[in-house]
Amino acid sequence: DGRVTSVALSVELDVAVSGSVDGICLVHTVREGQFVHCLCPTSNPNTTIPMLQFADLGSVVVYAESQDGNENGLFYYSVNGSLIASCAVPTRINDMRISGQYVATAEQKTFVVRDIASLETVHDVTFRSSIQCLSVLYKNSHILLGLRDGKLIILAVKPSKVSSLQNFHLRGLKMTYADMLYICLSAARKCDCGWPVLIPFSFCFSFTSTAIPRPKTSGKKS
C-alpha cells in the first residue's frame, strides 16, 4: 500500500518491478498487470526502495535505503525472486547503472564497480565532490560522472576482448564545447586493489560563462 518510489520495466520479458516507500518490491506482468511475487530485501520497517534495475535474463538489482541512512544495501535477485547476493553499502547511493556482469554505483564521493554475481567491490575511485549521476556509454566505451560542483568526469574503459567496466582509466578526449572545456589530469597512482588508474581532479565541462578564457589561436588572420 506504500507509495511507489522506483520502477523497472522489461517489455521483452513481460515483467515490471516496482519499489515502494515501505521497503518491498512487487513484480507484475506488463501486458495483463497480474501479480507474480513480492521481494522483501530487508525486515527494517523504516526502509525505502529508491532505485532498482534489471540485469540480464530478468534478474534485478535492488537498492534499499533506511531513513536514517545507516542501513543501506544492494540485493541481487533472480528472475524467480531468489536472492543471489547482497551487500551492505556504507553511504547513500545517488545513482546506479548495470552493464553486463558489473554494477556501477555513485556512492557520494566514490565511484564503485561491483561484480553482479557476488556484489563484491572490483574497483573504486574517490573524487573531491559528490557524484550526482552516472552513465555508461554504448559498448562500455566510456563512463560519465556528473559531480555536484558542476564538473563532468569522463572515464575511458580500457579496450579488451570482452569490454567491461572492470578496467577503466582516464583518457583525454579531443573535443570542444563552446570553448568551455577544462582538462587537467593528475599523475597516475595505484588504488588499494593495485590497479593503475589516472585520477582526475579537474577534468570537466564548465557550464559557467564567467572567467573562462578562450583558447589562444596561433597565426594572423587573413
C-alpha distance (Angstrom), angle and dihedral (degrees) to the residues before:
residue distance angle dihedral
D1 . . .
G2 3.81 . .
R3 3.79 125.4 .
V4 3.81 114.5 -85.8
T5 3.81 111.8 -112.0
S6 3.83 102.7 172.3
V7 3.81 139.6 16.7
A8 3.82 134.8 -166.2
L9 3.80 120.0 -170.0
S10 3.81 133.3 -167.6
V11 3.79 115.1 -179.1
E12 3.81 91.8 -179.5
L13 3.81 92.3 57.7
D14 3.82 94.0 34.6
V15 3.80 90.3 -127.2
A16 3.79 132.0 130.9
V17 3.81 123.3 -176.0
S18 3.79 122.3 -166.5
G19 3.79 128.3 -171.4
S20 3.78 122.2 -153.9
V21 3.77 140.9 -159.2
D22 3.81 90.8 -105.7
G23 3.83 92.2 64.4
I24 3.80 102.3 -105.7
C25 3.82 133.0 112.0
L26 3.79 123.6 -142.8
V27 3.80 122.0 -155.6
H28 3.82 119.0 -152.1
T29 3.77 136.8 167.9
V30 3.79 114.0 -103.7
R31 3.81 100.7 -140.4
E32 3.80 100.1 44.7
G33 3.80 102.3 17.1
Q34 3.79 93.6 -128.1
F35 3.79 118.5 164.0
V36 3.83 112.3 -113.8
H37 3.79 107.6 173.9
C38 3.79 145.1 -44.5
L39 3.80 130.0 -110.0
C40 3.80 119.8 -150.8
P41 3.82 108.8 -173.1
T42 3.80 94.8 178.4
S43 3.78 140.3 11.4
N44 3.79 92.9 -137.5
P45 3.85 106.7 116.2
N46 3.81 91.2 -153.9
T47 3.80 93.7 62.8
T48 3.80 127.4 110.3
I49 3.82 132.7 -169.5
P50 3.84 106.4 -128.8
M51 3.82 95.7 169.6
L52 3.79 143.4 9.4
Q53 3.80 134.1 168.6
F54 3.78 139.6 -168.1
A55 3.79 119.9 -113.4
D56 3.80 127.5 -170.7
L57 3.81 121.7 -39.9
G58 3.78 95.1 7.9
S59 3.80 98.3 -57.7
V60 3.78 115.1 139.8
V61 3.81 136.6 -150.5
V62 3.81 114.7 -145.9
Y63 3.79 126.2 -164.0
A64 3.80 113.8 -154.5
E65 3.80 120.4 -167.5
S66 3.78 129.9 -171.2
Q67 3.77 120.2 -137.1
D68 3.80 92.6 -115.6
G69 3.83 91.4 45.8
N70 3.81 93.7 -125.4
E71 3.82 99.2 105.9
N72 3.80 108.1 49.0
G73 3.78 125.5 149.2
L74 3.80 148.7 165.1
F75 3.80 120.6 -127.2
Y76 3.79 126.7 -167.7
Y77 3.82 116.6 -156.3
S78 3.79 131.8 -174.8
V79 3.81 121.6 -126.2
N80 3.82 87.9 -96.0
G81 3.79 93.1 54.8
S82 3.80 98.2 -103.1
L83 3.80 115.6 144.6
I84 3.81 108.9 -118.9
A85 3.80 102.0 173.7
S86 3.78 141.6 -11.8
C87 3.79 138.1 -175.0
A88 3.77 139.0 -176.3
V89 3.80 118.3 -112.7
P90 3.82 116.3 -147.7
T91 3.82 95.4 -150.6
R92 3.79 139.3 20.9
I93 3.80 117.7 -74.2
N94 3.80 114.4 -128.9
D95 3.81 97.2 -173.0
M96 3.79 140.1 -0.7
R97 3.82 136.5 -161.9
I98 3.81 131.8 -178.1
S99 3.78 121.3 -149.7
G100 3.79 119.6 173.4
Q101 3.79 110.0 -55.6
Y102 3.80 95.6 -11.4
V103 3.80 136.8 81.5
A104 3.81 117.2 -150.8
T105 3.80 118.3 -161.2
A106 3.79 136.9 -179.0
E107 3.80 104.4 -139.4
Q108 3.79 105.3 -177.9
K109 3.83 104.0 -76.3
T110 3.82 95.4 -7.0
F111 3.80 129.0 83.5
V112 3.82 109.1 -151.9
V113 3.81 131.7 -169.9
R114 3.81 117.2 -162.7
D115 3.78 133.5 -174.9
I116 3.79 104.7 -111.9
A117 3.81 95.6 -143.6
S118 3.81 94.6 58.4
L119 3.83 102.1 11.5
E120 3.79 88.0 -132.5
T121 3.80 116.3 150.5
V122 3.79 112.7 -100.9
H123 3.78 98.9 175.1
D124 3.81 140.3 -7.8
V125 3.80 136.7 -173.3
T126 3.81 125.2 -167.8
F127 3.81 123.9 -150.0
R128 3.78 133.7 -167.8
S129 3.80 94.5 -112.5
S130 3.79 133.0 46.0
I131 3.82 116.9 -89.9
Q132 3.80 108.8 -124.5
C133 3.81 100.2 -179.1
L134 3.80 142.6 -5.0
S135 3.78 138.3 -159.7
V136 3.80 134.1 -168.7
L137 3.79 114.0 -145.8
Y138 3.80 127.2 -137.0
K139 3.82 114.4 -61.5
N140 3.82 89.8 5.3
S141 3.80 91.6 -81.6
H142 3.80 95.5 142.8
I143 3.79 141.0 4.5
L144 3.81 119.0 -141.4
L145 3.80 120.2 -154.3
G146 3.80 121.7 -170.4
L147 3.80 112.3 -154.2
R148 3.77 127.4 -154.9
D149 3.81 92.1 -118.8
G150 3.83 90.6 62.7
K151 3.79 98.7 -98.0
L152 3.79 125.4 133.7
I153 3.80 113.2 -145.7
I154 3.82 117.2 -158.1
L155 3.79 118.1 -159.4
A156 3.80 116.8 -172.4
V157 3.79 118.4 -147.7
K158 3.78 112.9 -132.4
P159 3.81 110.5 -113.6
S160 3.78 115.5 -111.2
K161 3.78 140.2 154.8
V162 3.79 88.6 -90.2
S163 3.78 110.4 35.7
S164 3.77 110.3 -139.9
L165 3.76 142.4 147.8
Q166 3.79 91.9 -107.9
N167 3.80 95.0 92.1
F168 3.76 118.9 40.5
H169 3.77 138.1 148.0
L170 3.76 138.8 174.3
R171 3.77 115.4 -87.5
G172 3.78 126.1 -171.6
L173 3.80 106.6 -128.5
K174 3.77 122.2 -154.9
M175 3.79 101.8 -124.9
T176 3.78 140.3 121.4
Y177 3.79 133.1 -149.4
A178 3.80 112.8 -171.0
D179 3.79 90.5 -46.5
M180 3.79 89.4 -66.7
L181 3.79 102.3 114.9
Y182 3.76 119.9 121.4
I183 3.76 117.6 -170.2
C184 3.75 122.9 -173.7
L185 3.78 122.6 155.9
S186 3.76 124.4 -166.0
A187 3.76 125.6 -142.0
A188 3.77 118.1 -80.6
R189 3.74 117.7 -95.2
K190 3.76 136.7 174.2
C191 3.76 122.0 -111.0
D192 3.78 122.6 -137.6
C193 3.80 89.4 -92.7
G194 3.81 89.6 58.4
W195 3.80 98.6 -113.8
P196 3.80 117.5 137.8
V197 3.79 109.6 -120.3
L198 3.77 134.7 167.9
I199 3.77 108.3 -131.8
P200 3.82 114.8 -150.2
F201 3.77 117.3 -142.9
S202 3.78 95.7 174.2
F203 3.78 114.4 7.7
C204 3.73 101.9 136.2
F205 3.74 154.7 123.1
S206 3.79 108.7 -111.6
F207 3.79 110.7 -146.4
T208 3.79 96.0 -170.1
S209 3.78 116.0 94.7
T210 3.81 97.1 -154.2
A211 3.78 124.2 96.2
I212 3.79 93.5 3.7
P213 3.79 111.2 135.5
R214 3.78 118.1 -145.0
P215 3.81 116.2 -123.8
K216 3.76 114.4 -95.8
T217 3.79 117.6 -114.4
S218 3.78 123.3 -146.6
G219 3.79 123.8 -134.8
K220 3.78 133.4 35.7
K221 3.76 125.2 -76.9
S222 3.77 114.9 -105.8
